[in-house]
Amino acid sequence: MTRVAILGAGIGREHLAAYRDLPGRFTVAAVVDQDAKRAESIRGGDSFAVQTDLQLVLEDPGIDLVDVCLPPHLHVPVTVRALAAGKHVICEKPLATSMADVDRIRQAAAQNGKQVFPVFQYRWGPSLTQLRRLIATGMAGRPHVGAIETHWKRGADYYAVPWRGTWAGEQGGAVLGHAIHNHDLMTHFMGPVAAVSAMTATRVNDIETEDCAALSFQMQNGALCTSSITLGAATDETRIRLVFEHLTATSGTDPYAPGRQAWAFTARIAENQQRIDAALADMPPEPAGFAGFLSEVAAALAGKEHSAVSLEDGAASIELVTAIYDAAQRGARVSLPLTPAHPLYGGWHS
């Protein structure tokens, strides 16, 4: 049984709910928050300790895993401290805000022999399990085109939290804080990115960071993808459409767990539709969202076969964000991978 300390009772509330769904694999031993009342407010019937001092948790030999649910500017220093204290780490997105800081995490993980699991819970859900099966069996074929819409509603109430909408606190805007999950899904299914072009703008809110973006990607396999992002929509909706050689996969509009809703898998040649439907008829159940994510973390920590999000998955995400901001700032097409000589390797905002 893995004993967990959750740092931060904001999004940490959602993590806690997922740990509750996995009895026998995790025990939440502590929740750390500067506001003890907020930590108490998520307790429910749990018996975890409430702490306001992170160091007490790091010094506790009974804690195996630290779950970092703090503002983005704290992710790297806290992750490195936790690794140095001999803890495995789960870290909310974004893992870091520069490739150089990803290197710091890599080094700390290697030196201390611990694992880091960046949070990309969107990967889990019944519909995404179905898509993975279709790809694995060759029924999808080569990827051709992908289109992603991250059209959400964020206003003054959301940005009332002081660190949000600022470069110092949030370290980025809608590209970093909102579309990052959908871009992870894009690369998960369509392959690594070879080059990106980007335009970003602040059109909706009185903030420092961008709240709109239009992006285009060329994948290493030749597929082409686009991403439309805004925080000025009437509602929160995510739409994903992935066109493969033999079928088109179309999501619903769930903004936070796209794999939980049913997707449409439509054969390019109508005669093949029955084969696709039959291949998906006996799919086993799979937990969605955070519960699915944490199930794979549990398997990884137990040394079992797993598909947990890896540190390198998180590194690829930060590399892509760096390339997007570089492309937007310079109005240039940016090729990946990025090397330490890249001008934004140490951060995309100075």
C-alpha positions as a Markdown table, in Angstrom:
| # | Residue | x | y | z |
|---|---|---|---|---|
| 1 | Met | 0.0 | 0.0 | 0.0 |
| 2 | Thr | 1.4 | 3.3 | -1.1 |
| 3 | Arg | 1.1 | 6.1 | 1.5 |
| 4 | Val | 0.5 | 9.5 | -0.2 |
| 5 | Ala | 0.8 | 13.2 | 0.8 |
| 6 | Ile | -1.3 | 15.6 | -1.3 |
| 7 | Leu | 0.2 | 19.1 | -1.5 |
| 8 | Gly | -2.6 | 21.6 | -2.1 |
| 9 | Ala | -6.3 | 21.2 | -1.5 |
| 10 | Gly | -7.5 | 22.9 | -4.7 |
| 11 | Ile | -7.1 | 20.4 | -7.6 |
| 12 | Gly | -5.9 | 18.1 | -4.8 |
| 13 | Arg | -9.6 | 17.6 | -4.1 |
| 14 | Glu | -10.0 | 15.8 | -7.4 |
| 15 | His | -7.0 | 13.7 | -6.7 |
| 16 | Leu | -8.3 | 12.7 | -3.3 |
| 17 | Ala | -11.6 | 11.5 | -4.8 |
| 18 | Ala | -9.6 | 9.3 | -7.2 |
| 19 | Tyr | -7.5 | 7.8 | -4.4 |
| 20 | Arg | -10.8 | 7.0 | -2.6 |
| 21 | Asp | -11.8 | 5.0 | -5.7 |
| 22 | Leu | -8.7 | 2.8 | -5.4 |
| 23 | Pro | -8.8 | 1.3 | -1.9 |
| 24 | Gly | -6.0 | -1.2 | -1.3 |
| 25 | Arg | -3.6 | 0.6 | -3.5 |
| 26 | Phe | -3.2 | 4.0 | -1.9 |
| 27 | Thr | -3.7 | 5.6 | 1.5 |
| 28 | Val | -3.8 | 9.3 | 1.7 |
| 29 | Ala | -1.8 | 10.0 | 4.9 |
| 30 | Ala | -1.6 | 13.8 | 4.8 |
| 31 | Val | -2.9 | 16.8 | 3.0 |
| 32 | Val | -0.7 | 19.9 | 3.1 |
| 33 | Asp | -2.1 | 23.4 | 2.5 |
| 34 | Gln | -1.2 | 26.8 | 3.8 |
| 35 | Asp | -4.9 | 27.1 | 4.6 |
| 36 | Ala | -5.7 | 24.3 | 7.1 |
| 37 | Lys | -9.4 | 25.1 | 6.9 |
| 38 | Arg | -9.4 | 24.4 | 3.1 |
| 39 | Ala | -7.6 | 21.1 | 3.7 |
| 40 | Glu | -10.2 | 20.2 | 6.4 |
| 41 | Ser | -13.0 | 21.0 | 3.9 |
| 42 | Ile | -12.1 | 18.1 | 1.6 |
| 43 | Arg | -11.7 | 15.5 | 4.4 |
| 44 | Gly | -15.1 | 13.8 | 4.1 |
| 45 | Gly | -14.7 | 10.7 | 6.2 |
| 46 | Asp | -11.0 | 10.3 | 5.8 |
| 47 | Ser | -8.5 | 10.2 | 8.6 |
| 48 | Phe | -5.5 | 11.9 | 7.0 |
| 49 | Ala | -3.4 | 14.4 | 8.9 |
| 50 | Val | -3.7 | 18.1 | 7.9 |
| 51 | Gln | -0.3 | 19.9 | 7.7 |
| 52 | Thr | 0.7 | 23.4 | 6.9 |
| 53 | Asp | 4.4 | 22.7 | 6.8 |
| 54 | Leu | 5.7 | 20.8 | 3.8 |
| 55 | Gln | 9.0 | 19.9 | 5.5 |
| 56 | Leu | 7.1 | 17.7 | 8.1 |
| 57 | Val | 5.8 | 15.5 | 5.3 |
| 58 | Leu | 9.2 | 15.3 | 3.5 |
| 59 | Glu | 10.8 | 14.2 | 6.8 |
| 60 | Asp | 8.1 | 11.5 | 7.4 |
| 61 | Pro | 9.5 | 8.1 | 6.5 |
| 62 | Gly | 6.0 | 6.8 | 6.2 |
| 63 | Ile | 5.2 | 8.9 | 3.2 |
| 64 | Asp | 6.1 | 7.1 | -0.1 |
| 65 | Leu | 4.6 | 9.4 | -2.7 |
| 66 | Val | 4.2 | 13.2 | -2.8 |
| 67 | Asp | 1.4 | 14.5 | -5.1 |
| 68 | Val | 2.1 | 18.1 | -6.1 |
| 69 | Cys | -1.1 | 20.0 | -6.7 |
| 70 | Leu | 0.3 | 23.5 | -6.2 |
| 71 | Pro | 0.5 | 26.6 | -8.5 |
| 72 | Pro | 2.8 | 26.1 | -11.5 |
| 73 | His | 5.7 | 28.2 | -10.3 |
| 74 | Leu | 6.1 | 25.8 | -7.3 |
| 75 | His | 6.1 | 22.6 | -9.3 |
| 76 | Val | 9.8 | 22.3 | -10.0 |
| 77 | Pro | 11.3 | 23.3 | -6.6 |
| 78 | Val | 8.8 | 21.2 | -4.7 |
| 79 | Thr | 9.3 | 18.2 | -7.0 |
| 80 | Val | 13.1 | 18.4 | -6.6 |
| 81 | Arg | 12.8 | 18.7 | -2.8 |
| 82 | Ala | 10.5 | 15.7 | -2.6 |
| 83 | Leu | 12.8 | 13.6 | -4.8 |
| 84 | Ala | 15.8 | 14.6 | -2.6 |
| 85 | Ala | 13.8 | 13.5 | 0.4 |
| 86 | Gly | 13.4 | 10.0 | -1.2 |
| 87 | Lys | 9.8 | 10.3 | -2.3 |
| 88 | His | 8.2 | 9.3 | -5.6 |
| 89 | Val | 6.4 | 12.3 | -7.1 |
| 90 | Ile | 3.1 | 12.9 | -9.0 |
| 91 | Cys | 3.1 | 16.4 | -10.4 |
| 92 | Glu | 0.2 | 18.3 | -11.8 |
| 93 | Lys | 0.6 | 20.0 | -15.2 |
| 94 | Pro | 2.7 | 21.7 | -16.2 |
| 95 | Leu | 5.6 | 19.6 | -15.0 |
| 96 | Ala | 8.0 | 22.5 | -15.4 |
| 97 | Thr | 8.2 | 25.8 | -17.2 |
| 98 | Ser | 11.5 | 25.3 | -19.1 |
| 99 | Met | 13.5 | 22.5 | -20.6 |
| 100 | Ala | 16.3 | 23.4 | -18.2 |
| 101 | Asp | 14.0 | 22.7 | -15.2 |
| 102 | Val | 13.0 | 19.4 | -16.7 |
| 103 | Asp | 16.7 | 18.5 | -16.7 |
| 104 | Arg | 16.8 | 19.4 | -13.0 |
| 105 | Ile | 14.0 | 17.0 | -12.3 |
| 106 | Arg | 15.6 | 14.3 | -14.5 |
| 107 | Gln | 18.8 | 14.7 | -12.5 |
| 108 | Ala | 17.1 | 14.6 | -9.1 |
| 109 | Ala | 15.0 | 11.5 | -10.1 |
| 110 | Ala | 18.1 | 9.7 | -11.3 |
| 111 | Gln | 20.2 | 10.6 | -8.3 |
| 112 | Asn | 17.6 | 9.5 | -5.8 |
| 113 | Gly | 16.2 | 6.4 | -7.7 |
| 114 | Lys | 12.6 | 7.7 | -7.7 |
| 115 | Gln | 9.9 | 8.0 | -10.3 |
| 116 | Val | 8.1 | 11.1 | -11.5 |
| 117 | Phe | 4.6 | 10.9 | -12.9 |
| 118 | Pro | 3.3 | 14.0 | -14.7 |
| 119 | Val | -0.5 | 14.3 | -14.6 |
| 120 | Phe | -2.2 | 13.7 | -17.9 |
| 121 | Gln | -5.4 | 12.1 | -16.7 |
| 122 | Tyr | -7.2 | 12.8 | -20.0 |
| 123 | Arg | -5.6 | 9.7 | -21.5 |
| 124 | Trp | -8.0 | 7.5 | -19.6 |
| 125 | Gly | -11.6 | 6.6 | -20.4 |
| 126 | Pro | -13.5 | 3.9 | -22.3 |
| 127 | Ser | -13.5 | 5.7 | -25.6 |
| 128 | Leu | -9.8 | 6.2 | -25.6 |
| 129 | Thr | -9.2 | 2.5 | -24.7 |
| 130 | Gln | -11.4 | 1.8 | -27.8 |
| 131 | Leu | -9.3 | 4.0 | -30.0 |
| 132 | Arg | -6.0 | 2.4 | -28.7 |
| 133 | Arg | -7.4 | -1.0 | -29.7 |
| 134 | Leu | -8.3 | 0.1 | -33.2 |
| 135 | Ile | -4.8 | 1.6 | -33.6 |
| 136 | Ala | -3.1 | -1.5 | -32.2 |
| 137 | Thr | -5.0 | -3.9 | -34.4 |
| 138 | Gly | -4.3 | -1.9 | -37.5 |
| 139 | Met | -7.9 | -1.0 | -38.1 |
| 140 | Ala | -7.2 | 2.8 | -37.9 |
| 141 | Gly | -4.2 | 2.9 | -40.2 |
| 142 | Arg | -1.9 | 5.8 | -40.7 |
| 143 | Pro | -2.8 | 9.1 | -39.1 |
| 144 | His | -3.7 | 11.9 | -41.6 |
| 145 | Val | -5.2 | 15.0 | -39.8 |
| 146 | Gly | -6.2 | 16.0 | -36.4 |
| 147 | Ala | -8.3 | 19.0 | -35.2 |
| 148 | Ile | -8.6 | 20.0 | -31.5 |
| 149 | Glu | -10.8 | 22.7 | -30.0 |
| 150 | Thr | -10.2 | 23.8 | -26.5 |
| 151 | His | -13.0 | 26.4 | -26.2 |
| 152 | Trp | -13.6 | 27.2 | -22.5 |
| 153 | Lys | -15.1 | 30.1 | -20.5 |
| 154 | Arg | -12.8 | 31.9 | -18.0 |
| 155 | Gly | -13.6 | 35.3 | -16.6 |
| 156 | Ala | -12.9 | 37.7 | -13.7 |
| 157 | Asp | -14.0 | 35.1 | -11.1 |
| 158 | Tyr | -11.4 | 32.6 | -12.3 |
| 159 | Tyr | -8.7 | 35.3 | -12.4 |
| 160 | Ala | -9.5 | 36.6 | -8.9 |
| 161 | Val | -6.9 | 34.0 | -7.7 |
| 162 | Pro | -3.9 | 36.3 | -7.5 |
| 163 | Trp | -1.3 | 34.0 | -9.3 |
| 164 | Arg | -3.6 | 33.3 | -12.2 |
| 165 | Gly | -3.2 | 35.2 | -15.5 |
| 166 | Thr | 0.3 | 36.3 | -14.5 |
| 167 | Trp | 3.7 | 35.2 | -15.9 |
| 168 | Ala | 5.2 | 35.1 | -12.4 |
| 169 | Gly | 2.5 | 32.8 | -11.0 |
| 170 | Glu | 1.0 | 30.9 | -13.8 |
| 171 | Gln | 4.0 | 31.0 | -16.1 |
| 172 | Gly | 1.8 | 30.9 | -19.2 |
| 173 | Gly | -1.7 | 31.2 | -20.4 |
| 174 | Ala | -4.2 | 29.0 | -22.2 |
| 175 | Val | -1.6 | 27.2 | -24.2 |
| 176 | Leu | 0.1 | 26.1 | -20.9 |
| 177 | Gly | -2.7 | 25.8 | -18.5 |
| 178 | His | -5.7 | 24.7 | -20.5 |
| 179 | Ala | -4.8 | 23.1 | -23.9 |
| 180 | Ile | -1.8 | 21.1 | -22.6 |
| 181 | His | -3.9 | 18.0 | -21.9 |
| 182 | Asn | -5.4 | 18.0 | -25.4 |
| 183 | His | -2.0 | 18.5 | -26.9 |
| 184 | Asp | -0.8 | 15.5 | -24.9 |
| 185 | Leu | -3.7 | 13.4 | -26.4 |
| 186 | Met | -2.9 | 14.7 | -29.8 |
| 187 | Thr | 0.7 | 13.4 | -29.6 |
| 188 | His | -0.4 | 10.2 | -27.8 |
| 189 | Phe | -2.5 | 9.2 | -30.8 |
| 190 | Met | -1.0 | 11.1 | -33.8 |
| 191 | Gly | 2.7 | 10.8 | -32.9 |
| 192 | Pro | 5.5 | 13.2 | -32.0 |
| 193 | Val | 5.6 | 16.7 | -33.3 |
| 194 | Ala | 8.2 | 17.6 | -35.9 |
| 195 | Ala | 7.4 | 21.3 | -36.4 |
| 196 | Val | 4.9 | 23.9 | -35.1 |
| 197 | Ser | 3.6 | 27.3 | -36.1 |
| 198 | Ala | 1.6 | 29.5 | -33.7 |
| 199 | Met | -0.3 | 32.7 | -33.1 |
| 200 | Thr | -1.3 | 33.7 | -29.6 |
| 201 | Ala | -3.3 | 36.7 | -28.3 |
| 202 | Thr | -4.9 | 38.2 | -25.2 |
| 203 | Arg | -8.4 | 39.1 | -26.3 |
| 204 | Val | -10.9 | 38.1 | -23.6 |
| 205 | Asn | -9.5 | 38.9 | -20.1 |
| 206 | Asp | -7.4 | 41.7 | -18.6 |
| 207 | Ile | -4.5 | 39.5 | -17.9 |
| 208 | Glu | -0.8 | 39.3 | -18.8 |
| 209 | Thr | -0.9 | 35.8 | -20.4 |
| 210 | Glu | -2.6 | 34.7 | -23.6 |
| 211 | Asp | -6.2 | 33.5 | -23.6 |
| 212 | Cys | -6.5 | 32.7 | -27.3 |
| 213 | Ala | -4.3 | 30.8 | -29.7 |
| 214 | Ala | -4.3 | 29.2 | -33.2 |
| 215 | Leu | -1.7 | 26.5 | -33.7 |
| 216 | Ser | -0.6 | 24.1 | -36.5 |
| 217 | Phe | 1.6 | 21.1 | -36.2 |
| 218 | Gln | 3.4 | 18.8 | -38.6 |
| 219 | Met | 3.9 | 15.4 | -37.0 |
| 220 | Gln | 7.0 | 13.2 | -37.5 |
| 221 | Asn | 4.9 | 10.7 | -39.5 |
| 222 | Gly | 3.7 | 13.5 | -41.8 |
| 223 | Ala | 0.2 | 14.0 | -40.3 |
| 224 | Leu | -1.0 | 17.5 | -39.9 |
| 225 | Cys | -2.9 | 18.8 | -36.9 |
| 226 | Thr | -4.5 | 22.1 | -35.7 |
| 227 | Ser | -5.4 | 23.4 | -32.3 |
| 228 | Ser | -7.9 | 26.2 | -31.7 |
| 229 | Ile | -7.8 | 27.6 | -28.1 |
| 230 | Thr | -9.9 | 30.3 | -26.4 |
| 231 | Leu | -11.1 | 31.2 | -22.9 |
| 232 | Gly | -13.8 | 33.4 | -24.3 |
| 233 | Ala | -16.3 | 30.7 | -25.2 |
| 234 | Ala | -19.9 | 30.7 | -23.9 |
| 235 | Thr | -19.3 | 27.3 | -22.2 |
| 236 | Asp | -16.5 | 24.9 | -21.5 |
| 237 | Glu | -16.2 | 22.4 | -24.4 |
| 238 | Thr | -13.5 | 20.3 | -25.9 |
| 239 | Arg | -13.8 | 18.7 | -29.3 |
| 240 | Ile | -11.3 | 16.3 | -30.8 |
| 241 | Arg | -11.4 | 14.9 | -34.3 |
| 242 | Leu | -8.7 | 12.5 | -35.5 |
| 243 | Val | -8.7 | 11.3 | -39.1 |
| 244 | Phe | -6.9 | 8.1 | -39.8 |
| 245 | Glu | -6.4 | 6.2 | -43.0 |
| 246 | His | -9.3 | 3.8 | -42.4 |
| 247 | Leu | -11.5 | 5.7 | -39.9 |
| 248 | Thr | -12.4 | 9.0 | -38.3 |
| 249 | Ala | -12.6 | 9.3 | -34.5 |
| 250 | Thr | -14.8 | 12.1 | -33.2 |
| 251 | Ser | -15.1 | 13.0 | -29.5 |
| 252 | Gly | -18.0 | 14.4 | -27.6 |
| 253 | Thr | -17.7 | 17.8 | -25.9 |
| 254 | Asp | -16.8 | 16.9 | -22.3 |
| 255 | Pro | -14.1 | 19.5 | -21.4 |
| 256 | Tyr | -12.4 | 17.6 | -18.5 |
| 257 | Ala | -12.7 | 13.9 | -19.3 |
| 258 | Pro | -13.0 | 13.5 | -23.1 |
| 259 | Gly | -12.5 | 9.7 | -22.8 |
| 260 | Arg | -15.5 | 9.3 | -20.6 |
| 261 | Gln | -18.1 | 10.2 | -23.3 |
| 262 | Ala | -18.8 | 7.9 | -26.2 |
| 263 | Trp | -16.8 | 8.7 | -29.4 |
| 264 | Ala | -17.9 | 8.0 | -32.9 |
| 265 | Phe | -15.6 | 5.7 | -34.9 |
| 266 | Thr | -16.7 | 6.0 | -38.5 |
| 267 | Ala | -15.2 | 3.8 | -41.2 |
| 268 | Arg | -13.9 | 5.5 | -44.4 |
| 269 | Ile | -15.3 | 2.5 | -46.4 |
| 270 | Ala | -18.8 | 1.8 | -45.2 |
| 271 | Glu | -18.3 | -2.0 | -45.6 |
| 272 | Asn | -15.7 | -1.9 | -42.8 |
| 273 | Gln | -18.0 | -0.3 | -40.2 |
| 274 | Gln | -19.3 | -3.7 | -39.0 |
| 275 | Arg | -15.7 | -4.9 | -38.4 |
| 276 | Ile | -14.9 | -1.8 | -36.3 |
| 277 | Asp | -18.1 | -2.1 | -34.3 |
| 278 | Ala | -17.4 | -5.8 | -33.6 |
| 279 | Ala | -13.8 | -5.1 | -32.5 |
| 280 | Leu | -15.2 | -2.7 | -29.8 |
| 281 | Ala | -18.1 | -4.8 | -28.6 |
| 282 | Asp | -16.3 | -6.7 | -25.8 |
| 283 | Met | -14.1 | -3.9 | -24.4 |
| 284 | Pro | -13.4 | -4.4 | -20.6 |
| 285 | Pro | -14.3 | -1.5 | -18.3 |
| 286 | Glu | -11.6 | 1.0 | -17.6 |
| 287 | Pro | -11.6 | 3.8 | -15.0 |
| 288 | Ala | -11.6 | 7.3 | -16.5 |
| 289 | Gly | -9.7 | 10.4 | -15.6 |
| 290 | Phe | -7.7 | 10.6 | -12.4 |
| 291 | Ala | -8.7 | 7.1 | -11.3 |
| 292 | Gly | -7.3 | 5.6 | -14.5 |
| 293 | Phe | -4.2 | 7.7 | -14.2 |
| 294 | Leu | -3.6 | 6.6 | -10.6 |
| 295 | Ser | -4.3 | 2.9 | -11.4 |
| 296 | Glu | -1.3 | 2.9 | -13.8 |
| 297 | Val | 0.9 | 4.8 | -11.2 |
| 298 | Ala | 0.0 | 2.0 | -8.7 |
| 299 | Ala | 1.1 | -0.6 | -11.2 |
| 300 | Ala | 4.4 | 1.2 | -12.0 |
| 301 | Leu | 5.2 | 1.5 | -8.3 |
| 302 | Ala | 4.5 | -2.2 | -7.8 |
| 303 | Gly | 6.8 | -3.1 | -10.6 |
| 304 | Lys | 4.0 | -4.4 | -12.8 |
| 305 | Glu | 3.3 | -3.9 | -16.5 |
| 306 | His | 1.8 | -0.4 | -16.9 |
| 307 | Ser | 1.1 | 2.5 | -19.1 |
| 308 | Ala | 1.7 | 5.2 | -16.6 |
| 309 | Val | 2.6 | 8.7 | -17.8 |
| 310 | Ser | 6.4 | 8.9 | -17.7 |
| 311 | Leu | 8.8 | 11.7 | -16.9 |
| 312 | Glu | 9.8 | 11.7 | -20.6 |
| 313 | Asp | 6.1 | 12.2 | -21.6 |
| 314 | Gly | 6.1 | 15.3 | -19.3 |
| 315 | Ala | 9.4 | 16.5 | -20.9 |
| 316 | Ala | 7.9 | 16.2 | -24.4 |
| 317 | Ser | 4.9 | 18.3 | -23.3 |
| 318 | Ile | 7.2 | 21.1 | -22.0 |
| 319 | Glu | 9.3 | 20.9 | -25.1 |
| 320 | Leu | 6.2 | 21.4 | -27.2 |
| 321 | Val | 5.0 | 24.3 | -25.1 |
| 322 | Thr | 8.5 | 25.9 | -25.5 |
| 323 | Ala | 8.3 | 25.5 | -29.3 |
| 324 | Ile | 4.8 | 27.0 | -29.4 |
| 325 | Tyr | 5.8 | 30.1 | -27.5 |
| 326 | Asp | 8.9 | 30.4 | -29.6 |
| 327 | Ala | 6.9 | 30.1 | -32.8 |
| 328 | Ala | 4.4 | 32.7 | -31.6 |
| 329 | Gln | 7.0 | 35.2 | -30.4 |
| 330 | Arg | 9.1 | 35.0 | -33.5 |
| 331 | Gly | 6.4 | 34.4 | -36.1 |
| 332 | Ala | 8.5 | 31.4 | -37.3 |
| 333 | Arg | 8.0 | 27.7 | -37.9 |
| 334 | Val | 9.9 | 25.9 | -35.2 |
| 335 | Ser | 11.3 | 22.4 | -35.6 |
| 336 | Leu | 11.6 | 19.9 | -32.8 |
| 337 | Pro | 13.5 | 18.4 | -31.0 |
| 338 | Leu | 15.0 | 21.4 | -29.1 |
| 339 | Thr | 18.6 | 21.4 | -27.9 |
| 340 | Pro | 20.1 | 23.1 | -24.9 |
| 341 | Ala | 21.4 | 25.8 | -27.3 |
| 342 | His | 17.8 | 26.9 | -28.1 |
| 343 | Pro | 17.3 | 30.5 | -26.9 |
| 344 | Leu | 14.2 | 29.5 | -24.8 |
| 345 | Tyr | 15.6 | 26.3 | -23.3 |
| 346 | Gly | 15.9 | 28.1 | -20.0 |
| 347 | Gly | 12.4 | 29.5 | -20.1 |
| 348 | Trp | 9.9 | 31.1 | -22.5 |
| 349 | His | 9.3 | 34.2 | -20.5 |
| 350 | Ser | 11.9 | 36.6 | -19.0 |
